[in-house]
Amino acid sequence: MLDYVKIRPLERGELDQLIDAQNLIFSDYVIPLKSTREFFLDFLRSVGGKLENVLIAVEDGAIIGYVNPVIDGREAWIGGVGVVPDKRRRGLGERLMLKAEEFSKRRGADMLFLEVIQGNNRAYEMYRKLGYADNKTYLTAEGRPLHFAGFELRPEKATMSDLLFLHEKAYADSCWQRRKKDSIVHSARSAECYKVDGGFVLVRRVDTSGFVPFLGVLPEKRGKGVGTSLAKFALNRLYELGAFKVTVYNVNDDLATTRLLDKFDFAVTLKQVEMVKKL
């Protein structure tokens, strides 16, 4: 019975227990995930979250579920929610979401965003039942680094102030966590950062994999080849760095983006729906 489940803030010293619960929760996820203490804390920093804001569901002394609301002024975002497999279908997921909504509202938020992978129908229907509506769809795609002789525009190294200015304008219509300052600041610390007139790009290599964490073009510069030039430069730079595969995350699902992905033979591997609810 849910009467025996208490939902409360995560306490100091319970992080490892939460990580163990997360690994149970996401063991049968659409994309199985393996969490660690370092991975979770790194994720929190990247979205401006706080460990003390994490809410956990506890039964008989064990963490059986959690929700991670991230607050940013009048907006909030769900940075993860789940219930361990053998405790599902008892309404606990809904209860966790309602607690996250109450928590966010008390801290001044009046809009709550979340993302759900297309194909995760059970979660999607729960969010719809709770009053969340589709906002936008985002793509994750994979391809290979390529060698190019020229890029039309020649990028130069970007400072953090350059990135913050360009990011704010270029990502104003992007998904919640990627349009926030914390996200670009965190990514820039472990990436190479470049700019051109009206755009910017970040590139990063981890082992043999390459990533383009951000590629942004100012609205007034779109449709003028800036994005194509930045993509060529990023793929060439990752080729030089020795990457064998390149991944881009959470890019807009629109005609211009899909044409750019097709141009470089990138395959869409995942779609996510951003949903929003007015609190």
VEXDOMI-713806 format. One record per residue (C-alpha): residue number from 1; x, y, z. Coordinates in nm, 4 decimals. Layout:
BEGIN
<atom k="NUM" c1="X" c2="Y" c3="Z"/>
...
//
This chain:
BEGIN
<atom k="1" c1="0.0000" c2="0.0000" c3="0.0000"/>
<atom k="2" c1="0.1170" c2="0.3502" c3="-0.0809"/>
<atom k="3" c1="0.0311" c2="0.4560" c3="0.2748"/>
<atom k="4" c1="0.3588" c2="0.2964" c3="0.3814"/>
<atom k="5" c1="0.5654" c2="0.4871" c3="0.1247"/>
<atom k="6" c1="0.7087" c2="0.8183" c3="0.2413"/>
<atom k="7" c1="0.8258" c2="1.0817" c3="-0.0056"/>
<atom k="8" c1="1.0867" c2="1.3169" c3="0.1374"/>
<atom k="9" c1="1.4061" c2="1.5027" c3="0.0429"/>
<atom k="10" c1="1.7236" c2="1.3011" c3="-0.0044"/>
<atom k="11" c1="1.9361" c2="1.3137" c3="0.3108"/>
<atom k="12" c1="2.3107" c2="1.3522" c3="0.3405"/>
<atom k="13" c1="2.4742" c2="1.0105" c3="0.3124"/>
<atom k="14" c1="2.1962" c2="0.8543" c3="0.0989"/>
<atom k="15" c1="2.3466" c2="0.9281" c3="-0.2433"/>
<atom k="16" c1="2.4981" c2="0.5825" c3="-0.2927"/>
<atom k="17" c1="2.1651" c2="0.4217" c3="-0.2052"/>
<atom k="18" c1="1.9944" c2="0.6494" c3="-0.4589"/>
<atom k="19" c1="2.2459" c2="0.5472" c3="-0.7270"/>
<atom k="20" c1="2.1717" c2="0.1783" c3="-0.6566"/>
<atom k="21" c1="1.7988" c2="0.2518" c3="-0.6913"/>
<atom k="22" c1="1.8586" c2="0.4419" c3="-1.0157"/>
<atom k="23" c1="2.0405" c2="0.1458" c3="-1.1646"/>
<atom k="24" c1="1.7403" c2="-0.0750" c3="-1.0861"/>
<atom k="25" c1="1.4983" c2="0.1853" c3="-1.2226"/>
<atom k="26" c1="1.6783" c2="0.2250" c3="-1.5547"/>
<atom k="27" c1="1.7828" c2="-0.1387" c3="-1.6036"/>
<atom k="28" c1="1.4781" c2="-0.1964" c3="-1.8289"/>
<atom k="29" c1="1.4543" c2="0.1572" c3="-1.9670"/>
<atom k="30" c1="1.4100" c2="0.2216" c3="-2.3412"/>
<atom k="31" c1="1.7842" c2="0.2917" c3="-2.3342"/>
<atom k="32" c1="1.9391" c2="0.1072" c3="-2.0367"/>
<atom k="33" c1="2.1473" c2="0.3456" c3="-1.8274"/>
<atom k="34" c1="2.4219" c2="0.2819" c3="-1.5755"/>
<atom k="35" c1="2.4634" c2="0.5560" c3="-1.3171"/>
<atom k="36" c1="2.7477" c2="0.6300" c3="-1.0783"/>
<atom k="37" c1="2.7942" c2="0.8874" c3="-0.8052"/>
<atom k="38" c1="3.0218" c2="1.0908" c3="-1.0342"/>
<atom k="39" c1="2.7833" c2="1.0672" c3="-1.3305"/>
<atom k="40" c1="2.4838" c2="1.1832" c3="-1.1257"/>
<atom k="41" c1="2.6652" c2="1.4744" c3="-0.9622"/>
<atom k="42" c1="2.8091" c2="1.5797" c3="-1.2988"/>
<atom k="43" c1="2.4593" c2="1.5749" c3="-1.4470"/>
<atom k="44" c1="2.3230" c2="1.7864" c3="-1.1620"/>
<atom k="45" c1="2.5934" c2="2.0478" c3="-1.2130"/>
<atom k="46" c1="2.5289" c2="2.0568" c3="-1.5877"/>
<atom k="47" c1="2.1645" c2="2.1594" c3="-1.5432"/>
<atom k="48" c1="2.2033" c2="2.3787" c3="-1.2356"/>
<atom k="49" c1="2.0358" c2="2.1266" c3="-1.0067"/>
<atom k="50" c1="2.0809" c2="2.0772" c3="-0.6344"/>
<atom k="51" c1="2.1198" c2="1.7497" c3="-0.4492"/>
<atom k="52" c1="1.8995" c2="1.8766" c3="-0.1660"/>
<atom k="53" c1="1.6097" c2="1.9219" c3="-0.4123"/>
<atom k="54" c1="1.5986" c2="1.5508" c3="-0.5029"/>
<atom k="55" c1="1.2896" c2="1.3797" c3="-0.3598"/>
<atom k="56" c1="1.2931" c2="1.0084" c3="-0.2800"/>
<atom k="57" c1="1.0221" c2="0.7497" c3="-0.2124"/>
<atom k="58" c1="1.1122" c2="0.5270" c3="0.0818"/>
<atom k="59" c1="0.9494" c2="0.1983" c3="0.1872"/>
<atom k="60" c1="1.0803" c2="-0.0163" c3="0.4734"/>
<atom k="61" c1="1.3992" c2="0.1909" c3="0.4774"/>
<atom k="62" c1="1.4767" c2="0.1355" c3="0.1079"/>
<atom k="63" c1="1.4679" c2="0.3941" c3="-0.1720"/>
<atom k="64" c1="1.2169" c2="0.2656" c3="-0.4273"/>
<atom k="65" c1="1.1722" c2="0.5782" c3="-0.6398"/>
<atom k="66" c1="1.2881" c2="0.9343" c3="-0.6916"/>
<atom k="67" c1="1.2204" c2="1.2572" c3="-0.8773"/>
<atom k="68" c1="1.4698" c2="1.5347" c3="-0.9480"/>
<atom k="69" c1="1.3090" c2="1.8796" c3="-0.9899"/>
<atom k="70" c1="1.5460" c2="2.1540" c3="-1.1085"/>
<atom k="71" c1="1.4324" c2="2.5094" c3="-1.0360"/>
<atom k="72" c1="1.5315" c2="2.8143" c3="-1.2401"/>
<atom k="73" c1="1.3246" c2="3.1173" c3="-1.1451"/>
<atom k="74" c1="0.9698" c2="3.0772" c3="-1.2724"/>
<atom k="75" c1="1.0590" c2="2.7644" c3="-1.4692"/>
<atom k="76" c1="1.1329" c2="2.4139" c3="-1.3456"/>
<atom k="77" c1="1.2381" c2="2.0908" c3="-1.5143"/>
<atom k="78" c1="1.2183" c2="1.7252" c3="-1.4213"/>
<atom k="79" c1="1.5746" c2="1.5953" c3="-1.4449"/>
<atom k="80" c1="1.4748" c2="1.2340" c3="-1.3833"/>
<atom k="81" c1="1.1926" c2="1.0338" c3="-1.2275"/>
<atom k="82" c1="1.1384" c2="0.6623" c3="-1.1794"/>
<atom k="83" c1="1.0275" c2="0.3707" c3="-0.9648"/>
<atom k="84" c1="1.2075" c2="0.0375" c3="-0.9185"/>
<atom k="85" c1="1.0487" c2="-0.2359" c3="-1.1337"/>
<atom k="86" c1="0.8833" c2="-0.4439" c3="-0.8607"/>
<atom k="87" c1="0.7114" c2="-0.1385" c3="-0.7060"/>
<atom k="88" c1="0.5473" c2="-0.0066" c3="-1.0229"/>
<atom k="89" c1="0.1788" c2="0.0081" c3="-1.1171"/>
<atom k="90" c1="0.0828" c2="0.1317" c3="-0.7712"/>
<atom k="91" c1="0.0503" c2="0.4984" c3="-0.8667"/>
<atom k="92" c1="0.3854" c2="0.5935" c3="-0.7152"/>
<atom k="93" c1="0.5146" c2="0.7591" c3="-1.0324"/>
<atom k="94" c1="0.2151" c2="0.9941" c3="-1.0347"/>
<atom k="95" c1="0.2595" c2="1.0638" c3="-0.6658"/>
<atom k="96" c1="0.6266" c2="1.1532" c3="-0.7172"/>
<atom k="97" c1="0.5369" c2="1.3870" c3="-1.0030"/>
<atom k="98" c1="0.2708" c2="1.5626" c3="-0.7965"/>
<atom k="99" c1="0.5210" c2="1.6106" c3="-0.5132"/>
<atom k="100" c1="0.7693" c2="1.7568" c3="-0.7632"/>
<atom k="101" c1="0.5012" c2="1.9961" c3="-0.8874"/>
<atom k="102" c1="0.4226" c2="2.1079" c3="-0.5309"/>
<atom k="103" c1="0.7938" c2="2.1477" c3="-0.4567"/>
<atom k="104" c1="0.8522" c2="2.3541" c3="-0.7722"/>
<atom k="105" c1="0.5498" c2="2.5764" c3="-0.7159"/>
<atom k="106" c1="0.6524" c2="2.6525" c3="-0.3566"/>
<atom k="107" c1="0.9873" c2="2.7728" c3="-0.4902"/>
<atom k="108" c1="0.8301" c2="3.0162" c3="-0.7345"/>
<atom k="109" c1="0.8034" c2="2.8131" c3="-1.0564"/>
<atom k="110" c1="0.4848" c2="2.8374" c3="-1.2594"/>
<atom k="111" c1="0.5922" c2="2.6248" c3="-1.5591"/>
<atom k="112" c1="0.7264" c2="2.2705" c3="-1.5397"/>
<atom k="113" c1="0.9044" c2="2.0995" c3="-1.8314"/>
<atom k="114" c1="1.0098" c2="1.7389" c3="-1.8859"/>
<atom k="115" c1="1.1267" c2="1.5136" c3="-2.1674"/>
<atom k="116" c1="1.0129" c2="1.1635" c3="-2.2589"/>
<atom k="117" c1="1.1614" c2="0.9289" c3="-2.5191"/>
<atom k="118" c1="0.9282" c2="0.8441" c3="-2.8053"/>
<atom k="119" c1="0.8280" c2="0.4819" c3="-2.7534"/>
<atom k="120" c1="0.8125" c2="0.5091" c3="-2.3735"/>
<atom k="121" c1="0.4342" c2="0.5019" c3="-2.3978"/>
<atom k="122" c1="0.3610" c2="0.4215" c3="-2.0348"/>
<atom k="123" c1="0.5457" c2="0.7300" c3="-1.9116"/>
<atom k="124" c1="0.4033" c2="0.9466" c3="-2.1903"/>
<atom k="125" c1="0.0442" c2="0.8512" c3="-2.1030"/>
<atom k="126" c1="0.1087" c2="0.9203" c3="-1.7339"/>
<atom k="127" c1="0.2322" c2="1.2706" c3="-1.8147"/>
<atom k="128" c1="-0.0670" c2="1.3344" c3="-2.0393"/>
<atom k="129" c1="-0.2983" c2="1.2210" c3="-1.7590"/>
<atom k="130" c1="-0.1269" c2="1.4674" c3="-1.5244"/>
<atom k="131" c1="-0.1921" c2="1.7541" c3="-1.7649"/>
<atom k="132" c1="0.1357" c2="1.7833" c3="-1.9589"/>
<atom k="133" c1="0.1154" c2="1.8834" c3="-2.3247"/>
<atom k="134" c1="0.3595" c2="1.8254" c3="-2.6105"/>
<atom k="135" c1="0.5813" c2="2.1269" c3="-2.6710"/>
<atom k="136" c1="0.8572" c2="2.0269" c3="-2.9175"/>
<atom k="137" c1="1.0381" c2="1.7202" c3="-3.0462"/>
<atom k="138" c1="1.4168" c2="1.6811" c3="-3.0382"/>
<atom k="139" c1="1.6544" c2="1.4423" c3="-3.2142"/>
<atom k="140" c1="1.9714" c2="1.2572" c3="-3.1260"/>
<atom k="141" c1="2.1757" c2="1.1480" c3="-3.4265"/>
<atom k="142" c1="2.4983" c2="0.9623" c3="-3.5000"/>
<atom k="143" c1="2.7440" c2="0.9759" c3="-3.7882"/>
<atom k="144" c1="3.1126" c2="0.9702" c3="-3.8690"/>
<atom k="145" c1="3.3810" c2="1.2408" c3="-3.8657"/>
<atom k="146" c1="3.4736" c2="1.3661" c3="-4.2106"/>
<atom k="147" c1="3.7710" c2="1.5433" c3="-4.3634"/>
<atom k="148" c1="3.7035" c2="1.8761" c3="-4.5349"/>
<atom k="149" c1="3.9436" c2="2.1118" c3="-4.7072"/>
<atom k="150" c1="3.7427" c2="2.4271" c3="-4.6355"/>
<atom k="151" c1="3.4561" c2="2.5506" c3="-4.4236"/>
<atom k="152" c1="3.3410" c2="2.8718" c3="-4.6002"/>
<atom k="153" c1="3.3707" c2="3.0481" c3="-4.2635"/>
<atom k="154" c1="3.6879" c2="3.0086" c3="-4.0571"/>
<atom k="155" c1="3.6026" c2="2.9546" c3="-3.6878"/>
<atom k="156" c1="3.8247" c2="3.0969" c3="-3.4159"/>
<atom k="157" c1="3.8550" c2="3.0092" c3="-3.0483"/>
<atom k="158" c1="3.5655" c2="3.1401" c3="-2.8391"/>
<atom k="159" c1="3.5825" c2="3.2781" c3="-2.4857"/>
<atom k="160" c1="3.3209" c2="3.2015" c3="-2.2235"/>
<atom k="161" c1="3.1696" c2="3.5479" c3="-2.2644"/>
<atom k="162" c1="3.1453" c2="3.4833" c3="-2.6418"/>
<atom k="163" c1="2.9669" c2="3.1550" c3="-2.5772"/>
<atom k="164" c1="2.7227" c2="3.2964" c3="-2.3232"/>
<atom k="165" c1="2.6198" c2="3.5753" c3="-2.5609"/>
<atom k="166" c1="2.5791" c2="3.3485" c3="-2.8644"/>
<atom k="167" c1="2.4175" c2="3.0654" c3="-2.6683"/>
<atom k="168" c1="2.1486" c2="3.2857" c3="-2.5143"/>
<atom k="169" c1="2.0325" c2="3.4035" c3="-2.8559"/>
<atom k="170" c1="2.0838" c2="3.0835" c3="-3.0557"/>
<atom k="171" c1="1.9284" c2="2.8454" c3="-2.8018"/>
<atom k="172" c1="1.6318" c2="3.0566" c3="-2.6916"/>
<atom k="173" c1="1.3937" c2="2.8154" c3="-2.8692"/>
<atom k="174" c1="1.5698" c2="2.4930" c3="-2.7679"/>
<atom k="175" c1="1.4834" c2="2.2345" c3="-2.5030"/>
<atom k="176" c1="1.4893" c2="2.3423" c3="-2.1401"/>
<atom k="177" c1="1.8207" c2="2.2068" c3="-2.0135"/>
<atom k="178" c1="2.0164" c2="2.3091" c3="-2.3246"/>
<atom k="179" c1="1.8970" c2="2.6691" c3="-2.3244"/>
<atom k="180" c1="2.0164" c2="2.7232" c3="-1.9667"/>
<atom k="181" c1="2.3465" c2="2.8935" c3="-1.8909"/>
<atom k="182" c1="2.4631" c2="2.6124" c3="-1.6601"/>
<atom k="183" c1="2.4541" c2="2.3676" c3="-1.9491"/>
<atom k="184" c1="2.6798" c2="2.5627" c3="-2.1852"/>
<atom k="185" c1="2.9201" c2="2.6609" c3="-1.9042"/>
<atom k="186" c1="2.9549" c2="2.3001" c3="-1.7909"/>
<atom k="187" c1="3.0034" c2="2.1661" c3="-2.1446"/>
<atom k="188" c1="3.2565" c2="2.4331" c3="-2.2378"/>
<atom k="189" c1="3.4899" c2="2.3252" c3="-1.9564"/>
<atom k="190" c1="3.5559" c2="1.9904" c3="-2.1246"/>
<atom k="191" c1="3.5268" c2="2.0862" c3="-2.4920"/>
<atom k="192" c1="3.6991" c2="2.2890" c3="-2.7610"/>
<atom k="193" c1="3.4961" c2="2.6054" c3="-2.8223"/>
<atom k="194" c1="3.4821" c2="2.7979" c3="-3.1498"/>
<atom k="195" c1="3.2868" c2="3.0897" c3="-3.2962"/>
<atom k="196" c1="3.2151" c2="3.2573" c3="-3.6278"/>
<atom k="197" c1="3.0148" c2="3.5659" c3="-3.7119"/>
<atom k="198" c1="2.6668" c2="3.4652" c3="-3.5968"/>
<atom k="199" c1="2.7323" c2="3.1178" c3="-3.4586"/>
<atom k="200" c1="2.9369" c2="2.8849" c3="-3.2412"/>
<atom k="201" c1="3.0201" c2="2.5183" c3="-3.1974"/>
<atom k="202" c1="3.1671" c2="2.2938" c3="-2.9270"/>
<atom k="203" c1="3.3537" c2="1.9720" c3="-3.0050"/>
<atom k="204" c1="3.4707" c2="1.7041" c3="-2.7643"/>
<atom k="205" c1="3.6405" c2="1.3663" c3="-2.7939"/>
<atom k="206" c1="3.6061" c2="1.0957" c3="-2.5276"/>
<atom k="207" c1="3.8160" c2="0.7881" c3="-2.6074"/>
<atom k="208" c1="3.7265" c2="0.7114" c3="-2.9704"/>
<atom k="209" c1="3.3881" c2="0.8849" c3="-2.9663"/>
<atom k="210" c1="3.3280" c2="1.2415" c3="-3.0767"/>
<atom k="211" c1="3.0537" c2="1.4746" c3="-2.9592"/>
<atom k="212" c1="2.9086" c2="1.8048" c3="-3.0741"/>
<atom k="213" c1="2.7511" c2="1.9215" c3="-2.7468"/>
<atom k="214" c1="2.6361" c2="2.2533" c3="-2.8966"/>
<atom k="215" c1="2.6098" c2="2.4046" c3="-3.2422"/>
<atom k="216" c1="2.4178" c2="2.7299" c3="-3.2536"/>
<atom k="217" c1="2.3342" c2="2.9929" c3="-3.5134"/>
<atom k="218" c1="2.1738" c2="3.3283" c3="-3.4375"/>
<atom k="219" c1="1.8214" c2="3.3579" c3="-3.5809"/>
<atom k="220" c1="1.9136" c2="3.6369" c3="-3.8222"/>
<atom k="221" c1="2.2033" c2="3.4290" c3="-3.9614"/>
<atom k="222" c1="2.0079" c2="3.1101" c3="-4.0279"/>
<atom k="223" c1="1.9668" c2="2.9919" c3="-4.3848"/>
<atom k="224" c1="2.2960" c2="3.1557" c3="-4.4876"/>
<atom k="225" c1="2.5311" c2="2.8576" c3="-4.4633"/>
<atom k="226" c1="2.6608" c2="2.9317" c3="-4.1126"/>
<atom k="227" c1="2.5312" c2="2.6032" c3="-3.9659"/>
<atom k="228" c1="2.6719" c2="2.4005" c3="-4.2563"/>
<atom k="229" c1="3.0129" c2="2.5640" c3="-4.2218"/>
<atom k="230" c1="3.0194" c2="2.5014" c3="-3.8461"/>
<atom k="231" c1="2.9136" c2="2.1376" c3="-3.8966"/>
<atom k="232" c1="3.1921" c2="2.0845" c3="-4.1522"/>
<atom k="233" c1="3.4453" c2="2.2363" c3="-3.9158"/>
<atom k="234" c1="3.3244" c2="2.0231" c3="-3.6206"/>
<atom k="235" c1="3.3324" c2="1.6978" c3="-3.8184"/>
<atom k="236" c1="3.6764" c2="1.7816" c3="-3.9572"/>
<atom k="237" c1="3.8116" c2="1.8701" c3="-3.6129"/>
<atom k="238" c1="3.6826" c2="1.5415" c3="-3.4673"/>
<atom k="239" c1="3.8434" c2="1.3609" c3="-3.7629"/>
<atom k="240" c1="4.1744" c2="1.5271" c3="-3.6714"/>
<atom k="241" c1="4.1272" c2="1.4268" c3="-3.3061"/>
<atom k="242" c1="4.0884" c2="1.0611" c3="-3.4039"/>
<atom k="243" c1="3.7199" c2="1.0053" c3="-3.3284"/>
<atom k="244" c1="3.5476" c2="0.7154" c3="-3.5069"/>
<atom k="245" c1="3.1860" c2="0.8081" c3="-3.4284"/>
<atom k="246" c1="3.0132" c2="1.1414" c3="-3.3705"/>
<atom k="247" c1="2.6961" c2="1.2014" c3="-3.1694"/>
<atom k="248" c1="2.4823" c2="1.5137" c3="-3.1534"/>
<atom k="249" c1="2.2181" c2="1.5406" c3="-2.8823"/>
<atom k="250" c1="1.8780" c2="1.7103" c3="-2.8598"/>
<atom k="251" c1="1.8769" c2="1.9089" c3="-3.1818"/>
<atom k="252" c1="1.5526" c2="2.0594" c3="-3.3082"/>
<atom k="253" c1="1.3305" c2="1.8328" c3="-3.5162"/>
<atom k="254" c1="1.2752" c2="2.0781" c3="-3.8002"/>
<atom k="255" c1="1.3339" c2="2.0813" c3="-4.1748"/>
<atom k="256" c1="1.6589" c2="2.2799" c3="-4.1649"/>
<atom k="257" c1="1.8139" c2="2.0486" c3="-3.9041"/>
<atom k="258" c1="1.7076" c2="1.7239" c3="-4.0704"/>
<atom k="259" c1="1.8412" c2="1.8483" c3="-4.4045"/>
<atom k="260" c1="2.1737" c2="1.9271" c3="-4.2372"/>
<atom k="261" c1="2.1869" c2="1.5810" c3="-4.0773"/>
<atom k="262" c1="2.1043" c2="1.4168" c3="-4.4112"/>
<atom k="263" c1="2.3753" c2="1.6196" c3="-4.5837"/>
<atom k="264" c1="2.6401" c2="1.4604" c3="-4.3609"/>
<atom k="265" c1="2.4746" c2="1.1159" c3="-4.3577"/>
<atom k="266" c1="2.3784" c2="1.1266" c3="-3.9892"/>
<atom k="267" c1="2.1153" c2="0.8765" c3="-3.8754"/>
<atom k="268" c1="1.8530" c2="0.9693" c3="-3.6173"/>
<atom k="269" c1="1.8858" c2="0.7251" c3="-3.3271"/>
<atom k="270" c1="1.6416" c2="0.8772" c3="-3.0780"/>
<atom k="271" c1="1.3523" c2="1.1203" c3="-3.0555"/>
<atom k="272" c1="1.2402" c2="1.2934" c3="-2.7383"/>
<atom k="273" c1="0.9244" c2="1.4902" c3="-2.6759"/>
<atom k="274" c1="0.9471" c2="1.7946" c3="-2.4518"/>
<atom k="275" c1="0.6260" c2="1.8367" c3="-2.2516"/>
<atom k="276" c1="0.5147" c2="2.1302" c3="-2.0399"/>
<atom k="277" c1="0.2525" c2="2.2044" c3="-1.7754"/>
<atom k="278" c1="0.1434" c2="2.5330" c3="-1.6219"/>
<atom k="279" c1="0.1464" c2="2.4964" c3="-1.2434"/>
//
